[in-house]
Amino acid sequence: MIWKNAAKVIVLIFLNSSIVGIVGSQTETLMTDIELPTDMPLTYVDPENVTAPLGETFTVSVKVFNLTDNFYTTGKEWELGGPLPPRDTRYNYSLGNLYGLDIQFSWDHTLLEYVSHTVTIPVEDHPDGLLYEPTMVVKDEVDATAGTYWLGYVSMSPAEAFNCPDKNGTVFTMTFKVVKEGACDLRLESVDLSSVFMPGVKREIPHWVRDGQFRSPVVVTRIVSVDVGALVGEELYGPVIVGENATVRVVVRNDGAVTDTYNLTFYYGTVSFATWTNQNLAPGESKTYNQTLRAEDLERGLHAVTANATIMHEGELIIEEFPKQFRVIYTPALNISDPPSIIHVDDTVTLDASLSNHTDPDSEIMNFTWSLYEPDAPIPAFSYEGVSMSHQFAKDGTWQIVLVVKDNWGVEYDPLRPATKPYRKEISLDVEARPEPLLPWDVAILIAALVVVILLVAVYLRRRAR
């Protein structure tokens, strides 16, 4: 702990003494098949899942994705591992402009033997890497007997800040040899990313972290995946929305050479809610199990399920356990400003959704999309992005205005998913034809008619007076 704190102090000293560099960018082609978030950067192990037999070697990379020259203001400090807090004006974070990093990585040394590693810093020497020269190594230490690696690096003035919008920057690669069968996490124990110094901007860069996992090839029946989400068709979508059922889906596979017998139990927290007994899988066979958690049992927040299998393999009892967390959220409340009471053709109208908010405390509306349908049209004729939009209406009739939003979890309106209805709001605008202007002779006739009316009224009043 003393050495860790000392290294971080060194990083901060050099970061604080550096001037703001020109914001640069590095564009390595995205080479991963896993889903990557776009609301803030991600530090992750690639590939996420590794399988290698005894005696073989394999290589993984630790990468940072989507460092941008964007900023995010919030009312409370970002917490490690969590989403971006709701917007406000108290704290200002950079979502990129990387100038330093401190990463601690670990593995099970009884299963994996460290072979070698390569640090891909700076980009002048490693185009697929990250950080610009001049740089300084703060820490580059492998403890093969403990199964740990610690890397600290910092750019120094006059280096540019590093960004890789929608791309990857590779921090390091590491090669292992499998010395024992089993499974272990390839874990990012600690990840600190620091931005270049900017007045009024916090140095910490908010980011997601995603670990990797190593497994020996499955030679007996094992649980290979656990997924939880709202079932739409055959697909699971998360987070689950309050009021939706959650489907737990578990896949069990036998890649061994003999038929195995097993019992499978699902737990919600510590309470079992589904059990299958005396199940059999032949070599090469897999089975999928689905079970529903009822909406009335799911409150907003984080939940945990576990799949437990007791497997009889050639007279040996094997216990397999696979935990999984999932989240249940509230929905947004959309509000569109009132339009003018009368709208004529060629009028420009502005609609604003800034009073919309996400009712879930850990969620935030990230994108607003407006679709405008001309009268009786089946598809939208115009589309706008942003919390407000302005449009000049060129046709009379009833226009349909549809606002659709997406939150920081990636949830948006899906007509096949009823619980997402609050992510969409529709209003109608009646546009009237503009009145024809009066011609000069029309005005003369109108004035003459008014004069006649006035004279008749005067005559009538005089007669009454007699």
C-alpha positions as CSV (number, residue, x, y, z in Angstrom):
1,M,0.0,0.0,0.0
2,I,2.9,2.4,0.8
3,W,4.5,1.8,-2.6
4,K,1.1,2.2,-4.4
5,N,0.5,5.6,-2.7
6,A,4.0,6.7,-3.4
7,A,3.7,5.9,-7.1
8,K,0.4,7.8,-7.4
9,V,2.0,10.8,-5.7
10,I,4.8,10.7,-8.3
11,V,2.2,10.5,-11.1
12,L,0.2,13.5,-9.7
13,I,3.4,15.6,-9.2
14,F,4.3,15.2,-12.9
15,L,0.7,15.7,-14.0
16,N,0.2,18.9,-11.9
17,S,3.6,20.3,-13.2
18,S,2.7,19.8,-16.8
19,I,1.0,22.5,-19.0
20,V,-2.1,21.8,-21.0
21,G,-1.0,20.2,-24.2
22,I,-2.8,20.3,-27.6
23,V,-5.5,17.6,-27.5
24,G,-4.4,14.8,-29.9
25,S,-6.1,11.7,-31.1
26,Q,-5.0,8.2,-31.9
27,T,-7.1,5.9,-34.2
28,E,-6.5,2.2,-34.0
29,T,-9.2,0.2,-35.8
30,L,-11.6,-1.4,-33.3
31,M,-10.7,-5.1,-33.2
32,T,-13.1,-6.7,-30.7
33,D,-16.4,-8.5,-31.0
34,I,-17.7,-7.5,-27.5
35,E,-20.2,-4.7,-27.0
36,L,-18.5,-1.5,-25.9
37,P,-20.2,1.4,-24.1
38,T,-20.1,4.8,-25.7
39,D,-21.2,7.1,-22.8
40,M,-17.8,7.1,-21.2
41,P,-14.4,5.4,-21.7
42,L,-13.9,1.7,-21.0
43,T,-10.8,-0.1,-19.7
44,Y,-11.0,-3.7,-20.5
45,V,-9.3,-7.1,-21.1
46,D,-9.4,-8.3,-24.7
47,P,-10.3,-11.0,-25.4
48,E,-12.8,-11.1,-22.6
49,N,-13.0,-14.9,-22.4
50,V,-9.9,-17.0,-23.1
51,T,-9.8,-20.8,-23.4
52,A,-6.5,-22.6,-23.7
53,P,-5.4,-26.2,-22.9
54,L,-2.7,-27.3,-20.5
55,G,0.8,-26.5,-21.7
56,E,-0.3,-23.9,-24.3
57,T,0.3,-20.2,-24.3
58,F,-2.0,-17.3,-24.9
59,T,-1.9,-13.5,-25.0
60,V,-4.3,-10.9,-23.8
61,S,-4.3,-7.1,-24.0
62,V,-5.5,-4.4,-21.7
63,K,-7.1,-1.6,-23.7
64,V,-8.8,1.8,-23.2
65,F,-11.7,2.6,-25.5
66,N,-13.3,5.9,-26.5
67,L,-11.2,8.6,-24.8
68,T,-12.7,11.8,-26.2
69,D,-12.4,15.6,-25.9
70,N,-15.8,15.7,-24.2
71,F,-16.8,17.0,-20.8
72,Y,-19.5,16.0,-18.4
73,T,-20.9,18.1,-15.5
74,T,-22.6,16.5,-12.6
75,G,-24.0,17.3,-9.2
76,K,-22.2,14.5,-7.3
77,E,-18.8,12.8,-7.7
78,W,-18.5,9.8,-10.0
79,E,-18.0,6.6,-8.2
80,L,-15.6,3.9,-9.5
81,G,-17.5,1.2,-11.4
82,G,-20.7,3.2,-11.6
83,P,-22.5,5.1,-14.3
84,L,-22.2,8.8,-14.8
85,P,-24.3,10.6,-12.2
86,P,-27.2,12.9,-13.3
87,R,-26.1,16.2,-14.8
88,D,-25.7,19.3,-12.8
89,T,-23.0,22.0,-12.5
90,R,-21.0,21.2,-9.4
91,Y,-18.3,18.9,-10.8
92,N,-16.8,18.9,-14.2
93,Y,-15.1,15.8,-15.6
94,S,-13.2,15.2,-18.8
95,L,-14.1,12.0,-20.6
96,G,-10.7,11.8,-22.2
97,N,-7.6,14.0,-22.6
98,L,-5.5,11.3,-21.0
99,Y,-2.2,12.3,-19.5
100,G,-1.4,9.5,-17.0
101,L,-2.5,6.1,-15.8
102,D,-2.1,3.7,-12.9
103,I,-3.3,0.1,-13.6
104,Q,-3.0,-3.0,-11.4
105,F,-3.7,-6.4,-13.0
106,S,-3.9,-9.9,-11.5
107,W,-4.3,-13.6,-12.4
108,D,-4.1,-17.0,-10.6
109,H,-0.4,-17.8,-10.7
110,T,-1.2,-21.5,-9.8
111,L,-3.0,-21.9,-13.1
112,L,-1.1,-19.4,-15.3
113,E,2.6,-18.8,-15.6
114,Y,3.7,-15.4,-16.6
115,V,5.8,-15.5,-19.8
116,S,6.3,-11.9,-21.0
117,H,4.6,-8.5,-21.5
118,T,4.9,-5.5,-23.8
119,V,4.0,-2.0,-22.8
120,T,2.6,-0.1,-25.9
121,I,3.4,3.4,-24.7
122,P,4.0,5.9,-26.3
123,V,2.2,6.0,-29.7
124,E,5.4,7.4,-31.4
125,D,6.9,3.9,-30.8
126,H,3.6,1.9,-30.7
127,P,0.9,3.3,-33.1
128,D,-1.7,1.0,-31.6
129,G,-0.9,2.3,-28.1
130,L,-1.6,5.4,-26.1
131,L,0.0,8.6,-24.6
132,Y,2.4,11.0,-26.4
133,E,6.0,11.7,-25.7
134,P,7.7,12.7,-23.6
135,T,6.6,10.1,-21.1
136,M,7.9,8.7,-17.8
137,V,7.6,5.2,-16.4
138,V,6.4,5.5,-12.8
139,K,6.0,1.7,-12.3
140,D,6.4,-1.4,-14.5
141,E,6.6,-4.3,-12.1
142,V,5.6,-8.0,-12.5
143,D,5.4,-10.3,-9.5
144,A,5.0,-13.7,-11.2
145,T,4.9,-15.6,-7.9
146,A,1.9,-13.4,-6.7
147,G,0.3,-13.2,-10.0
148,T,0.2,-9.4,-10.2
149,Y,1.4,-6.6,-12.5
150,W,1.5,-2.9,-11.8
151,L,2.0,-0.3,-14.5
152,G,2.2,3.5,-14.0
153,Y,2.9,5.9,-16.8
154,V,2.6,9.7,-17.3
155,S,3.1,12.1,-20.2
156,M,5.1,15.3,-19.5
157,S,5.0,18.8,-20.9
158,P,5.0,19.6,-23.8
159,A,3.2,16.3,-24.7
160,E,-0.3,16.5,-26.2
161,A,-3.2,14.9,-24.3
162,F,-4.2,11.6,-25.7
163,N,-7.7,10.8,-27.2
164,C,-9.0,7.9,-29.2
165,P,-12.7,8.7,-30.0
166,D,-14.6,5.5,-30.9
167,K,-11.3,3.6,-31.1
168,N,-8.9,1.6,-28.9
169,G,-5.6,2.4,-27.4
170,T,-3.7,-0.7,-26.1
171,V,-1.9,-0.2,-22.7
172,F,0.0,-3.5,-22.7
173,T,-0.1,-7.1,-23.8
174,M,0.8,-10.1,-21.6
175,T,1.5,-13.7,-22.5
176,F,0.8,-16.7,-20.2
177,K,1.4,-20.4,-20.2
178,V,-1.3,-22.7,-18.8
179,V,0.3,-24.9,-16.1
180,K,-2.8,-26.2,-14.5
181,E,-6.4,-26.8,-15.6
182,G,-9.1,-24.6,-14.0
183,A,-10.6,-21.1,-14.3
184,C,-9.6,-17.7,-13.0
185,D,-10.3,-14.0,-13.5
186,L,-7.9,-11.8,-15.5
187,R,-8.7,-9.0,-13.2
188,L,-8.2,-5.2,-13.4
189,E,-7.8,-4.7,-9.7
190,S,-7.3,-1.0,-9.9
191,V,-7.5,1.5,-12.8
192,D,-6.9,5.2,-12.4
193,L,-7.0,7.4,-15.6
194,S,-6.0,11.0,-15.2
195,S,-6.6,13.9,-17.7
196,V,-4.2,16.7,-18.5
197,F,-4.5,19.6,-16.1
198,M,-7.3,22.0,-16.9
199,P,-8.6,24.6,-14.4
200,G,-12.0,23.7,-13.0
201,V,-11.9,20.1,-14.3
202,K,-11.3,17.1,-12.1
203,R,-8.2,15.1,-12.9
204,E,-10.0,11.7,-12.7
205,I,-11.5,10.4,-15.9
206,P,-14.8,8.5,-15.4
207,H,-14.6,5.1,-17.1
208,W,-16.1,1.6,-17.0
209,V,-13.9,-1.4,-16.2
210,R,-14.4,-4.9,-17.6
211,D,-12.3,-7.9,-16.5
212,G,-11.4,-11.0,-18.5
213,Q,-11.6,-14.7,-17.6
214,F,-9.5,-17.7,-18.4
215,R,-10.9,-21.2,-18.5
216,S,-9.4,-24.6,-19.4
217,P,-11.3,-26.3,-22.1
218,V,-14.5,-27.8,-20.7
219,V,-14.0,-31.5,-20.4
220,V,-16.9,-32.2,-18.1
221,T,-20.4,-30.7,-17.9
222,R,-20.3,-27.1,-16.8
223,I,-22.3,-23.9,-16.7
224,V,-21.0,-21.8,-19.6
225,S,-23.2,-18.7,-19.3
226,V,-25.7,-17.0,-17.1
227,D,-27.7,-14.0,-18.5
228,V,-30.5,-12.0,-17.0
229,G,-32.8,-9.5,-18.7
230,A,-36.3,-8.6,-20.0
231,L,-37.3,-11.2,-22.6
232,V,-38.3,-9.7,-26.0
233,G,-38.8,-12.4,-28.6
234,E,-35.9,-14.7,-27.9
235,E,-33.5,-11.9,-26.8
236,L,-32.7,-10.7,-23.3
237,Y,-32.4,-6.9,-22.7
238,G,-31.1,-5.1,-19.7
239,P,-31.4,-3.3,-17.5
240,V,-34.8,-4.6,-16.5
241,I,-37.4,-1.9,-16.1
242,V,-39.6,-1.7,-13.0
243,G,-42.8,-3.6,-13.8
244,E,-41.1,-6.1,-16.1
245,N,-40.4,-9.8,-15.4
246,A,-36.7,-10.8,-15.5
247,T,-35.8,-13.9,-17.3
248,V,-32.8,-15.9,-16.0
249,R,-31.1,-17.9,-18.8
250,V,-28.4,-20.5,-18.1
251,V,-26.6,-22.6,-20.7
252,V,-25.0,-25.9,-19.6
253,R,-22.7,-27.8,-21.9
254,N,-20.8,-31.1,-22.0
255,D,-17.6,-30.9,-24.0
256,G,-16.3,-34.1,-22.4
257,A,-16.2,-37.7,-23.6
258,V,-18.8,-39.3,-21.4
259,T,-22.5,-38.6,-20.5
260,D,-22.8,-36.7,-17.2
261,T,-25.7,-36.4,-14.7
262,Y,-26.3,-33.2,-12.8
263,N,-28.8,-31.2,-10.7
264,L,-29.2,-27.5,-11.5
265,T,-30.6,-24.9,-9.0
266,F,-31.2,-21.2,-9.5
267,Y,-30.8,-18.8,-6.5
268,Y,-32.2,-15.3,-6.2
269,G,-30.0,-13.9,-3.5
270,T,-29.8,-16.9,-1.1
271,V,-33.2,-18.3,-1.9
272,S,-33.6,-21.0,-4.5
273,F,-36.4,-20.5,-6.9
274,A,-36.0,-23.2,-9.5
275,T,-34.4,-26.7,-9.5
276,W,-33.9,-29.4,-12.2
277,T,-32.8,-32.9,-11.0
278,N,-31.3,-35.9,-12.7
279,Q,-30.5,-34.0,-15.9
280,N,-28.2,-35.8,-18.4
281,L,-26.0,-34.4,-21.1
282,A,-24.3,-36.5,-23.7
283,P,-20.8,-35.6,-25.1
284,G,-21.1,-32.4,-27.2
285,E,-24.6,-31.7,-26.0
286,S,-25.8,-28.4,-24.4
287,K,-29.1,-27.4,-22.7
288,T,-30.6,-24.0,-22.1
289,Y,-32.7,-23.3,-19.0
290,N,-35.0,-20.3,-18.6
291,Q,-36.8,-19.2,-15.5
292,T,-38.8,-16.0,-14.7
293,L,-38.5,-13.7,-11.7
294,R,-41.8,-11.9,-11.3
295,A,-42.0,-8.2,-11.6
296,E,-43.7,-7.8,-8.2
297,D,-40.6,-9.4,-6.6
298,L,-38.2,-7.0,-8.2
299,E,-37.6,-3.6,-6.7
300,R,-35.4,-0.9,-8.3
301,G,-31.6,-1.5,-7.7
302,L,-29.0,-4.2,-8.1
303,H,-30.0,-7.9,-7.8
304,A,-28.0,-11.1,-7.8
305,V,-28.7,-14.5,-9.1
306,T,-26.6,-17.7,-9.0
307,A,-26.7,-20.9,-11.0
308,N,-25.5,-23.9,-9.0
309,A,-24.8,-27.3,-10.6
310,T,-23.8,-30.5,-8.8
311,I,-22.3,-32.7,-11.5
312,M,-21.5,-36.5,-11.4
313,H,-18.6,-37.1,-13.7
314,E,-17.2,-40.6,-13.8
315,G,-17.9,-41.1,-10.1
316,E,-16.6,-37.7,-9.1
317,L,-18.9,-35.0,-7.7
318,I,-18.1,-31.6,-9.1
319,I,-19.8,-28.4,-7.8
320,E,-20.1,-25.5,-10.3
321,E,-21.3,-22.1,-9.3
322,F,-21.9,-19.1,-11.6
323,P,-23.1,-15.7,-10.0
324,K,-24.6,-12.9,-12.0
325,Q,-25.7,-9.4,-11.1
326,F,-28.5,-7.4,-12.9
327,R,-30.1,-4.0,-12.5
328,V,-33.7,-2.9,-12.3
329,I,-34.3,0.8,-13.2
330,Y,-37.1,3.4,-13.3
331,T,-38.0,5.1,-16.6
332,P,-37.7,8.7,-17.8
333,A,-40.6,11.2,-17.6
334,L,-40.7,13.2,-20.9
335,N,-42.0,16.7,-21.0
336,I,-42.4,18.7,-24.3
337,S,-43.1,22.5,-24.1
338,D,-46.5,23.8,-25.2
339,P,-46.6,24.9,-28.8
340,P,-48.3,28.2,-29.9
341,S,-52.1,28.0,-29.9
342,I,-52.3,28.9,-33.6
343,I,-49.7,27.8,-36.2
344,H,-49.8,29.0,-39.8
345,V,-48.0,27.6,-42.8
346,D,-44.4,28.8,-42.9
347,D,-44.4,29.6,-39.2
348,T,-41.3,28.3,-37.3
349,V,-42.0,26.5,-34.1
350,T,-39.5,25.6,-31.4
351,L,-40.2,22.6,-29.1
352,D,-38.2,22.0,-26.0
353,A,-37.8,18.9,-23.8
354,S,-35.4,20.3,-21.2
355,L,-37.9,19.7,-18.4
356,S,-37.7,16.0,-19.1
357,N,-35.9,13.9,-16.5
358,H,-34.9,10.4,-15.7
359,T,-36.8,9.2,-12.6
360,D,-34.1,6.7,-11.8
361,P,-31.4,8.2,-9.5
362,D,-28.5,6.3,-11.2
363,S,-29.7,7.1,-14.8
364,E,-29.5,9.9,-17.2
365,I,-31.1,10.8,-20.5
366,M,-28.3,10.9,-23.0
367,N,-29.9,11.4,-26.4
368,F,-33.0,13.2,-27.7
369,T,-34.3,12.4,-31.2
370,W,-37.3,14.2,-32.8
371,S,-39.2,12.8,-35.8
372,L,-41.6,14.9,-37.7
373,Y,-44.4,13.3,-39.7
374,E,-46.2,15.5,-42.4
375,P,-50.0,15.2,-42.5
376,D,-51.1,11.6,-43.3
377,A,-47.5,10.5,-44.0
378,P,-46.5,7.0,-42.8
379,I,-42.8,7.8,-42.3
380,P,-41.1,10.8,-40.9
381,A,-40.0,13.6,-43.2
382,F,-37.7,15.4,-40.8
383,S,-35.4,14.3,-38.0
384,Y,-33.6,16.4,-35.4
385,E,-31.1,15.6,-32.5
386,G,-30.9,17.5,-29.3
387,V,-33.0,18.6,-26.3
388,S,-34.8,21.1,-28.4
389,M,-35.7,21.5,-32.1
390,S,-37.0,24.3,-34.4
391,H,-38.9,23.6,-37.6
392,Q,-40.6,25.7,-40.3
393,F,-43.9,24.0,-41.2
394,A,-44.5,24.2,-44.9
395,K,-47.8,22.3,-45.1
396,D,-51.1,22.7,-43.5
397,G,-52.8,19.8,-41.7
398,T,-52.1,17.8,-38.6
399,W,-48.4,17.0,-38.0
400,Q,-47.2,14.2,-35.7
401,I,-44.2,15.0,-33.5
402,V,-42.4,12.1,-31.9
403,L,-39.7,12.4,-29.3
404,V,-37.6,9.3,-28.5
405,V,-34.8,9.3,-25.8
406,K,-32.0,6.9,-24.9
407,D,-30.4,6.7,-21.4
408,N,-26.9,6.0,-20.1
409,W,-27.7,2.2,-20.0
410,G,-28.6,2.2,-23.7
411,V,-32.3,1.7,-23.1
412,E,-34.6,3.3,-25.7
413,Y,-38.1,2.8,-27.0
414,D,-38.9,-0.6,-28.4
415,P,-42.4,-1.2,-29.7
416,L,-42.0,-4.9,-28.8
417,R,-41.1,-4.0,-25.2
418,P,-44.1,-2.3,-23.5
419,A,-42.1,-1.1,-20.5
420,T,-40.1,1.2,-22.8
421,K,-43.2,3.3,-23.7
422,P,-42.1,6.2,-21.4
423,Y,-39.0,6.6,-23.6
424,R,-41.3,7.9,-26.3
425,K,-43.7,10.9,-26.4
426,E,-45.9,11.9,-29.3
427,I,-47.9,15.1,-29.8
428,S,-50.0,16.6,-32.6
429,L,-49.7,20.1,-34.1
430,D,-52.4,21.6,-36.3
431,V,-51.0,23.8,-38.9
432,E,-53.5,26.2,-40.6
433,A,-53.4,27.7,-44.0
434,R,-52.4,31.4,-43.9
435,P,-55.4,33.7,-44.5
436,E,-55.5,35.4,-47.9
437,P,-54.5,39.1,-47.7
438,L,-57.2,41.7,-48.5
439,L,-56.9,43.4,-52.0
440,P,-57.2,47.2,-52.3
441,W,-60.8,47.0,-53.7
442,D,-61.8,44.6,-51.0
443,V,-60.7,47.3,-48.5
444,A,-62.7,50.0,-50.3
445,I,-65.8,47.9,-50.3
446,L,-65.3,47.1,-46.6
447,I,-65.0,50.8,-45.7
448,A,-68.0,51.7,-47.8
449,A,-70.1,49.1,-46.1
450,L,-69.0,50.4,-42.7
451,V,-70.0,54.0,-43.7
452,V,-73.4,52.8,-44.8
453,V,-73.9,51.0,-41.4
454,I,-72.8,54.1,-39.5
455,L,-75.3,56.3,-41.4
456,L,-78.2,53.9,-40.9
457,V,-77.4,53.8,-37.2
458,A,-77.3,57.6,-37.1
459,V,-80.7,58.0,-38.8
460,Y,-82.2,55.4,-36.5
461,L,-81.0,57.2,-33.4
462,R,-82.3,60.6,-34.7
463,R,-85.8,59.2,-35.3
464,R,-85.8,57.7,-31.8
465,A,-84.9,61.0,-30.4
466,R,-88.0,62.7,-31.9
